[in-house]
Amino acid sequence: MAQVGIQVNTITFNVLIDGYAKSGQMHQASAAYREMQARGLVPDSCTFNIIAARAHKFRLCWDHRLDDAWELRLGAIEQGVPLRVTGFNALIAAYNKEGLHEEASELYRIINKLGLTPSSSTFNYLIMGLCNQTDFIAFSAYINGRSRLDYVNEAYQAFAEMTSRGIVPNNITYNSIISALCKAGNMTEAFKLEQNMRQSGLVPDIYTSNILIDGLCREGKLKMVDNLLLDMCSNGLTPDTVTYNTIINAYCRAQDMNSAMNFMNKMLVAGCEPDIFTYNIWMHSLYRNHMLNQAGKLLDELVVVDCSPNSVTYNTLMDGICSDVLDRAMILTGRLIKMAFKPNTITLNVFLSHFCKQGFGNRALMWAEKLREDSYVFYGATRNIIDWARREMEDDPQANNEDIGRCMFLEFLMFMTYEAMLNSRSSKATHMLTEKGFDPASNSMIRKEVKMGLAVIACLLLNQTFLIDPKYPSFCLINPCYERL
């Protein structure tokens, strides 16, 4: 190129070095790098990252020439060339491969001193360096971590490396891998690994069985679950509450309520006490099948058996309440309030979504504006609901449900949620103005209806003030009627 008058620069040499390195011509790549320096061209960040982060890196790392590789890194640092963490990752991997774990750790400290952010690969190489020391705990921790993050291939590779070194996995290690395979839908490999577990002399425990049952339920293979239960019993394992909850949930999702009830009865006969997860599964199924009366009875049962409802219980019921007949919904709401219902972000999303579903998109947007004023941060699901309300209003600005009672009921639930969440954020939370938008006559009439316990009529009267100031509806006057329910 130089002979024909074409001027070469750093980019030219970067391409040349990269090409030689990719094709395995390491000597030519090294010669190109020296030629680049001889011409007075200054290597840039790409040059050093090609050298250090390329899979072979001039073979410096993999041909036991770590000192040369580190000299290249130092040269880059001294010249002030912007560096990426990938180049350091390559050196950390190389040091660990050579058993130089202290040097690898020192590189990690240098990364932090340079202000670079370690990547997941950085930590992977460091952990695998510990694994290279034939450390059972390090291998197990790494495999468990990868499995929990659903990095099945990485976990499986580490597992294979572990066994190839003669390190015997235990039940926990096997269960971690089996769980990851089940979550990935690879039940065939999961069962193969369970067989491998038996062949290695380990006995699958109840955790192994529950993992496999959960995987089969996720895939809808409920007939295979029955066979697995028989195998469990023949191997001396007794299904526990987790086992039954998983199966009951699967049948409820499949709309097979008879089979779900059958397993519920088996659970009771076996002496397994239903927990809050069991009740939540039933609660959600009853709500989905529009059986809110039965859901209310189940709520009573929770009180009888002294099983405390959690946020899932409340939010499931609240979601059902919003779609139910108004009078019955208000009664159930009153019972939830008495049980010290504590709303959270999911509760907020439930009510905002029902504003949209039931034709009150404008109210969802007004509440969103109020929440923004109070510095409430909207995350993914909440933002999506607000966008939904905005689209509804853009498509048909005049669209508005005329069911005033339903609107006021949702407003009350939303107000209750807003107040609770505001108070939980700060003990000095400023409450909404309660008398704004009411004239003395309206207040008097509302109080009168509240004393009679007629919540719907109170809501209708309260609605007359919406045109005055729709952003700040008041419910302090109708709270007593809900407290009586």
C-alpha positions as CSV (number, residue, x, y, z in Angstrom):
1,M,0.0,0.0,0.0
2,A,2.8,2.4,0.9
3,Q,4.6,1.5,-2.4
4,V,1.7,2.7,-4.5
5,G,1.3,5.9,-2.4
6,I,-1.6,4.9,-0.2
7,Q,-1.1,6.2,3.3
8,V,-1.7,3.7,6.1
9,N,-2.9,4.7,9.6
10,T,-3.9,3.1,12.9
11,I,-7.2,1.8,11.5
12,T,-5.4,0.1,8.7
13,F,-3.1,-1.8,11.1
14,N,-6.0,-2.6,13.4
15,V,-7.8,-4.3,10.6
16,L,-4.6,-6.1,9.6
17,I,-3.8,-7.3,13.1
18,D,-7.4,-8.4,13.7
19,G,-7.4,-10.4,10.4
20,Y,-4.1,-12.1,11.2
21,A,-5.3,-13.0,14.7
22,K,-8.6,-14.4,13.5
23,S,-6.8,-16.6,11.0
24,G,-4.4,-17.9,13.6
25,Q,-1.3,-16.2,11.9
26,M,0.1,-15.0,15.2
27,H,3.6,-14.2,14.0
28,Q,2.3,-12.0,11.2
29,A,0.0,-10.3,13.7
30,S,2.9,-9.6,16.0
31,A,5.0,-8.4,13.0
32,A,2.2,-6.0,12.0
33,Y,2.0,-4.6,15.5
34,R,5.8,-4.0,15.6
35,E,5.6,-2.4,12.1
36,M,2.9,-0.1,13.4
37,Q,5.1,1.1,16.2
38,A,8.1,1.5,13.9
39,R,6.1,3.9,11.7
40,G,5.3,6.1,14.7
41,L,1.6,5.3,14.7
42,V,0.0,5.4,18.1
43,P,-2.1,2.3,19.0
44,D,-5.6,3.3,20.0
45,S,-8.2,1.6,22.3
46,C,-9.2,-0.7,19.4
47,T,-5.6,-1.9,19.0
48,F,-5.2,-2.9,22.6
49,N,-8.7,-4.4,22.8
50,I,-8.1,-6.5,19.7
51,I,-4.9,-7.7,21.2
52,A,-6.2,-8.4,24.7
53,A,-9.9,-9.3,24.2
54,R,-9.6,-11.4,21.0
55,A,-10.2,-15.0,21.7
56,H,-6.5,-15.9,21.2
57,K,-4.8,-12.6,21.9
58,F,-1.7,-13.2,19.8
59,R,-1.6,-16.5,21.8
60,L,0.2,-14.6,24.4
61,C,-2.2,-15.7,27.2
62,W,-2.6,-19.2,26.0
63,D,1.1,-19.8,25.2
64,H,2.3,-19.0,28.7
65,R,3.4,-15.5,27.7
66,L,1.4,-13.6,30.3
67,D,4.2,-11.1,31.0
68,D,4.0,-10.0,27.4
69,A,0.3,-9.7,27.5
70,W,0.5,-7.6,30.7
71,E,3.1,-5.4,29.2
72,L,0.7,-4.6,26.4
73,R,-1.9,-3.6,29.0
74,L,0.6,-1.4,30.9
75,G,1.6,0.3,27.6
76,A,-2.1,1.1,26.9
77,I,-2.6,2.5,30.4
78,E,0.6,4.6,30.3
79,Q,-0.4,6.1,26.9
80,G,-3.8,7.0,28.2
81,V,-5.6,4.9,25.7
82,P,-9.3,4.3,26.8
83,L,-9.6,0.7,27.9
84,R,-12.6,-1.6,28.1
85,V,-13.1,-4.2,30.8
86,T,-13.1,-7.0,28.1
87,G,-9.4,-6.8,27.7
88,F,-8.8,-7.2,31.4
89,N,-11.3,-10.1,31.5
90,A,-9.1,-12.0,29.0
91,L,-6.1,-11.6,31.2
92,I,-8.0,-12.6,34.4
93,A,-9.1,-15.8,32.5
94,A,-5.5,-16.5,31.5
95,Y,-4.1,-16.0,34.9
96,N,-6.7,-18.3,36.4
97,K,-6.0,-20.9,33.8
98,E,-2.3,-20.8,34.8
99,G,-3.2,-21.1,38.5
100,L,-2.1,-17.5,39.2
101,H,-5.1,-16.6,41.3
102,E,-3.4,-13.8,43.3
103,E,-2.5,-12.1,40.0
104,A,-6.1,-12.5,38.8
105,S,-7.4,-10.9,42.0
106,E,-4.9,-8.0,41.6
107,L,-6.2,-7.3,38.1
108,Y,-9.7,-7.1,39.5
109,R,-8.5,-4.5,42.0
110,I,-6.8,-2.6,39.1
111,I,-10.1,-2.6,37.2
112,N,-11.8,-0.9,40.1
113,K,-8.9,1.6,40.5
114,L,-9.2,2.6,36.8
115,G,-12.9,3.3,37.3
116,L,-14.0,0.5,35.0
117,T,-17.2,-1.4,35.8
118,P,-16.6,-5.2,36.1
119,S,-18.9,-7.2,33.9
120,S,-20.6,-10.5,34.6
121,S,-17.8,-12.2,32.7
122,T,-15.2,-10.7,35.1
123,F,-16.9,-12.3,38.1
124,N,-17.4,-15.6,36.2
125,Y,-13.7,-15.8,35.5
126,L,-12.8,-15.0,39.1
127,I,-15.2,-17.6,40.4
128,M,-14.1,-20.2,37.9
129,G,-10.5,-19.5,39.1
130,L,-11.5,-20.6,42.6
131,C,-13.2,-23.6,41.0
132,N,-9.8,-24.5,39.4
133,Q,-8.5,-25.1,42.9
134,T,-10.8,-28.2,43.1
135,D,-13.0,-26.4,45.5
136,F,-16.4,-28.2,45.9
137,I,-18.0,-25.2,47.6
138,A,-16.8,-22.8,44.9
139,F,-18.2,-25.1,42.1
140,S,-21.5,-25.6,43.9
141,A,-21.9,-21.9,44.6
142,Y,-21.1,-21.0,40.9
143,I,-23.5,-23.7,39.6
144,N,-26.3,-22.6,41.9
145,G,-25.8,-18.9,41.0
146,R,-25.9,-19.6,37.3
147,S,-28.9,-21.8,37.7
148,R,-30.9,-19.2,39.6
149,L,-30.1,-16.7,36.8
150,D,-31.4,-19.2,34.2
151,Y,-27.9,-19.5,32.6
152,V,-28.5,-23.2,32.0
153,N,-25.6,-23.7,29.5
154,E,-23.0,-22.1,31.8
155,A,-24.3,-24.0,34.8
156,Y,-24.2,-27.3,32.9
157,Q,-20.7,-26.7,31.6
158,A,-19.5,-26.0,35.1
159,F,-21.2,-29.2,36.3
160,A,-19.5,-31.2,33.6
161,E,-16.2,-29.6,34.5
162,M,-16.8,-30.4,38.1
163,T,-17.5,-34.1,37.5
164,S,-14.6,-34.4,35.0
165,R,-12.2,-33.4,37.8
166,G,-13.5,-36.1,40.1
167,I,-15.4,-33.7,42.4
168,V,-18.6,-35.5,43.4
169,P,-21.7,-33.2,43.4
170,N,-24.3,-33.5,46.2
171,N,-28.1,-33.3,46.1
172,I,-28.0,-29.5,46.3
173,T,-25.8,-29.2,43.2
174,Y,-27.9,-31.7,41.2
175,N,-31.2,-30.0,42.3
176,S,-29.8,-26.6,41.1
177,I,-29.1,-27.9,37.6
178,I,-32.4,-29.9,37.4
179,S,-34.3,-26.8,38.5
180,A,-32.6,-24.7,35.7
181,L,-33.4,-27.4,33.1
182,C,-37.1,-27.6,34.2
183,K,-37.5,-23.8,34.0
184,A,-36.0,-23.9,30.5
185,G,-38.6,-26.5,29.6
186,N,-36.0,-29.2,29.0
187,M,-37.7,-32.0,31.0
188,T,-35.9,-34.8,29.1
189,E,-32.5,-33.6,30.2
190,A,-33.8,-32.9,33.7
191,F,-35.0,-36.6,34.1
192,K,-31.7,-37.8,32.6
193,L,-29.8,-35.9,35.3
194,E,-32.1,-37.3,38.0
195,Q,-31.2,-40.8,36.7
196,N,-27.5,-39.8,36.7
197,M,-28.0,-38.7,40.3
198,R,-29.3,-42.2,41.2
199,Q,-26.5,-43.9,39.4
200,S,-23.9,-41.9,41.2
201,G,-25.2,-43.3,44.5
202,L,-27.3,-40.3,45.6
203,V,-30.9,-40.6,46.5
204,P,-33.3,-37.9,45.1
205,D,-35.0,-36.1,48.0
206,I,-38.4,-34.3,48.3
207,Y,-36.8,-31.2,46.8
208,T,-35.8,-33.0,43.7
209,S,-39.3,-34.5,43.3
210,N,-40.9,-31.1,43.8
211,I,-38.7,-29.5,41.2
212,L,-39.6,-32.2,38.6
213,I,-43.3,-31.9,39.5
214,D,-43.2,-28.2,39.1
215,G,-41.5,-28.6,35.7
216,L,-44.1,-31.1,34.5
217,C,-46.9,-28.8,35.7
218,R,-45.4,-25.9,33.8
219,E,-45.5,-28.0,30.7
220,G,-49.1,-29.1,31.3
221,K,-48.0,-32.8,31.6
222,L,-50.3,-33.6,34.5
223,K,-50.6,-37.3,33.7
224,M,-46.9,-37.7,34.2
225,V,-47.3,-36.0,37.6
226,D,-49.4,-38.9,38.8
227,N,-46.7,-41.4,37.8
228,L,-44.1,-39.3,39.5
229,L,-46.2,-39.3,42.7
230,L,-46.3,-43.1,42.6
231,D,-42.5,-43.2,42.2
232,M,-42.2,-40.9,45.2
233,C,-44.3,-43.1,47.4
234,S,-42.5,-46.3,46.3
235,N,-39.2,-44.6,47.1
236,G,-40.4,-43.7,50.6
237,L,-41.0,-40.0,49.9
238,T,-44.1,-38.3,51.3
239,P,-45.6,-35.4,49.3
240,D,-45.5,-32.2,51.3
241,T,-47.5,-28.9,51.2
242,V,-45.3,-27.6,48.4
243,T,-46.0,-30.7,46.3
244,Y,-49.8,-30.4,46.8
245,N,-49.8,-26.6,46.2
246,T,-47.9,-27.1,42.9
247,I,-50.4,-29.7,41.6
248,I,-53.5,-27.9,42.8
249,N,-52.3,-24.7,41.1
250,A,-51.7,-26.6,37.9
251,Y,-55.2,-28.1,37.8
252,C,-56.8,-24.8,38.7
253,R,-54.9,-23.2,35.7
254,A,-56.2,-26.0,33.5
255,Q,-59.8,-25.2,34.7
256,D,-60.0,-28.8,36.1
257,M,-61.6,-27.9,39.4
258,N,-62.7,-31.4,40.3
259,S,-59.1,-32.7,40.1
260,A,-57.9,-29.7,42.0
261,M,-60.4,-30.4,44.8
262,N,-59.5,-34.1,44.7
263,F,-55.9,-33.2,45.5
264,M,-57.0,-30.7,48.1
265,N,-58.8,-33.6,49.9
266,K,-55.8,-35.8,49.5
267,M,-53.7,-33.1,51.1
268,L,-56.0,-32.9,54.1
269,V,-56.2,-36.7,54.5
270,A,-52.4,-36.9,54.4
271,G,-52.2,-34.5,57.3
272,C,-50.7,-31.6,55.3
273,E,-52.0,-28.3,56.6
274,P,-52.9,-25.8,53.8
275,D,-50.9,-22.6,54.0
276,I,-51.5,-19.1,52.7
277,F,-50.2,-20.2,49.2
278,T,-52.8,-22.9,49.1
279,Y,-55.6,-20.4,50.0
280,N,-54.3,-17.9,47.5
281,I,-54.4,-20.5,44.7
282,W,-58.0,-21.2,45.5
283,M,-58.8,-17.5,45.9
284,H,-57.4,-16.7,42.4
285,S,-59.3,-19.6,40.9
286,L,-62.6,-18.6,42.4
287,Y,-62.1,-15.0,41.3
288,R,-61.2,-16.1,37.8
289,N,-64.4,-18.2,37.7
290,H,-66.5,-15.2,39.0
291,M,-67.3,-17.0,42.3
292,L,-66.6,-14.1,44.6
293,N,-69.2,-15.3,47.2
294,Q,-67.1,-18.5,47.7
295,A,-64.0,-16.3,47.8
296,G,-65.6,-14.4,50.7
297,K,-66.3,-17.6,52.5
298,L,-62.7,-18.7,52.0
299,L,-61.6,-15.4,53.6
300,D,-63.7,-16.3,56.6
301,E,-62.0,-19.7,56.7
302,L,-58.6,-17.9,56.8
303,V,-59.7,-16.2,60.0
304,V,-61.0,-19.5,61.6
305,V,-57.7,-21.4,60.9
306,D,-55.6,-18.4,62.0
307,C,-53.9,-18.1,58.7
308,S,-52.9,-14.5,58.0
309,P,-53.7,-13.2,54.5
310,N,-50.8,-11.6,52.6
311,S,-50.6,-8.9,49.8
312,V,-51.4,-11.6,47.2
313,T,-54.6,-12.5,49.0
314,Y,-55.8,-8.9,49.2
315,N,-54.8,-7.9,45.7
316,T,-56.5,-11.0,44.2
317,L,-59.7,-10.2,46.1
318,M,-59.5,-6.5,45.2
319,D,-59.2,-7.4,41.5
320,G,-62.3,-9.5,41.8
321,I,-64.2,-6.9,43.8
322,C,-63.7,-4.2,41.1
323,S,-65.6,-6.4,38.6
324,D,-68.3,-7.7,41.0
325,V,-71.9,-6.5,41.7
326,L,-71.5,-3.1,43.5
327,D,-73.4,-3.9,46.7
328,R,-71.6,-7.2,47.3
329,A,-68.3,-5.6,46.4
330,M,-68.7,-2.9,49.0
331,I,-69.5,-5.4,51.7
332,L,-66.4,-7.4,50.9
333,T,-64.3,-4.2,50.8
334,G,-65.5,-3.3,54.3
335,R,-64.3,-6.7,55.6
336,L,-60.9,-6.3,54.0
337,I,-60.5,-2.9,55.6
338,K,-61.3,-4.4,59.0
339,M,-58.5,-7.0,58.3
340,A,-56.0,-4.1,58.1
341,F,-55.5,-4.4,54.3
342,K,-52.2,-2.8,53.3
343,P,-52.1,-1.9,49.6
344,N,-48.9,-1.8,47.5
345,T,-47.9,-1.0,44.0
346,I,-49.7,-4.0,42.6
347,T,-52.9,-2.8,44.3
348,L,-52.4,0.6,42.6
349,N,-52.1,-1.1,39.2
350,V,-55.2,-3.2,39.8
351,F,-57.3,0.0,40.4
352,L,-55.8,2.0,37.6
353,S,-56.4,-0.9,35.2
354,H,-60.0,-1.2,36.3
355,F,-60.5,2.5,35.6
356,C,-59.4,1.7,32.0
357,K,-61.4,-1.6,31.7
358,Q,-64.6,0.0,32.9
359,G,-64.5,3.1,30.8
360,F,-63.1,5.6,33.2
361,G,-59.7,6.3,31.5
362,N,-59.9,10.0,32.3
363,R,-59.9,9.1,36.1
364,A,-56.8,6.9,35.6
365,L,-55.0,9.8,34.0
366,M,-56.1,12.2,36.8
367,W,-54.8,9.9,39.5
368,A,-51.6,9.4,37.6
369,E,-51.1,13.2,37.5
370,K,-51.8,13.4,41.3
371,L,-49.3,10.6,41.9
372,R,-46.7,12.4,39.8
373,E,-47.2,15.5,41.9
374,D,-46.3,13.5,44.9
375,S,-43.1,12.3,43.3
376,Y,-44.4,8.7,42.8
377,V,-42.1,6.8,40.5
378,F,-43.9,4.8,37.8
379,Y,-42.4,1.5,36.8
380,G,-43.1,-0.8,33.8
381,A,-46.6,-2.1,34.6
382,T,-47.9,1.2,35.9
383,R,-46.5,3.1,32.9
384,N,-48.2,0.6,30.6
385,I,-51.6,1.1,32.2
386,I,-51.2,4.9,32.0
387,D,-50.3,4.6,28.3
388,W,-53.4,2.4,27.9
389,A,-55.6,5.1,29.5
390,R,-54.0,7.8,27.3
391,R,-54.6,5.8,24.1
392,E,-58.3,5.2,25.2
393,M,-58.8,8.9,25.6
394,E,-57.0,9.8,22.4
395,D,-59.1,7.3,20.4
396,D,-62.4,8.5,21.8
397,P,-62.1,11.7,24.0
398,Q,-65.9,11.6,24.7
399,A,-66.0,8.0,25.9
400,N,-67.1,7.9,29.5
401,N,-69.0,5.2,31.4
402,E,-72.1,6.7,33.0
403,D,-72.2,4.2,35.9
404,I,-71.7,6.8,38.6
405,G,-71.9,4.4,41.4
406,R,-69.2,2.1,40.0
407,C,-66.9,5.1,39.3
408,M,-67.3,6.4,42.8
409,F,-66.6,3.0,44.3
410,L,-63.3,2.7,42.3
411,E,-62.5,6.3,43.4
412,F,-62.9,5.3,47.0
413,L,-60.7,2.2,46.6
414,M,-58.1,4.3,44.8
415,F,-58.2,7.1,47.4
416,M,-57.7,4.5,50.2
417,T,-54.7,3.0,48.3
418,Y,-53.3,6.5,47.7
419,E,-53.5,7.5,51.4
420,A,-52.0,4.3,52.6
421,M,-49.1,4.4,50.2
422,L,-48.5,8.1,50.9
423,N,-48.4,7.5,54.6
424,S,-46.0,4.5,54.2
425,R,-43.6,6.8,52.3
426,S,-43.5,9.4,55.0
427,S,-44.9,9.8,58.5
428,K,-45.4,13.5,57.6
429,A,-47.4,12.8,54.5
430,T,-49.8,15.5,53.5
431,H,-53.3,14.2,53.2
432,M,-55.7,15.4,50.4
433,L,-58.1,18.2,51.1
434,T,-61.3,16.6,52.4
435,E,-63.8,19.4,52.1
436,K,-62.7,20.9,48.8
437,G,-65.5,21.3,46.3
438,F,-68.4,20.8,48.7
439,D,-71.0,23.3,49.6
440,P,-72.7,23.1,53.1
441,A,-75.9,21.7,51.6
442,S,-74.1,18.8,49.8
443,N,-72.1,18.0,52.9
444,S,-75.2,17.9,55.0
445,M,-77.0,15.6,52.6
446,I,-74.0,13.2,52.3
447,R,-73.7,13.0,56.1
448,K,-77.4,12.1,56.3
449,E,-77.1,9.3,53.7
450,V,-74.0,8.0,55.4
451,K,-75.7,7.7,58.7
452,M,-78.3,5.6,57.0
453,G,-75.5,3.4,55.6
454,L,-76.6,4.1,52.0
455,A,-73.1,4.2,50.4
456,V,-74.3,4.2,46.8
457,I,-76.6,7.3,47.3
458,A,-73.8,9.0,49.1
459,C,-71.5,8.3,46.2
460,L,-74.1,9.7,43.8
461,L,-74.4,12.9,45.8
462,L,-70.6,13.2,46.0
463,N,-70.4,12.9,42.2
464,Q,-72.3,16.2,41.9
465,T,-69.1,17.9,43.1
466,F,-66.9,16.4,40.4
467,L,-67.5,19.3,38.0
468,I,-66.2,21.8,40.6
469,D,-62.8,20.0,41.1
470,P,-62.5,16.5,39.7
471,K,-58.9,16.1,40.8
472,Y,-59.5,15.9,44.5
473,P,-62.5,13.8,45.3
474,S,-63.3,13.5,49.1
475,F,-64.2,10.3,50.8
476,C,-63.9,11.4,54.5
477,L,-67.6,11.8,54.6
478,I,-68.5,8.3,53.3
479,N,-65.8,6.4,55.2
480,P,-68.2,5.7,58.1
481,C,-70.5,3.7,56.0
482,Y,-67.7,1.4,54.9
483,E,-66.6,1.0,58.5
484,R,-70.1,-0.3,59.3
485,L,-70.0,-3.0,56.6
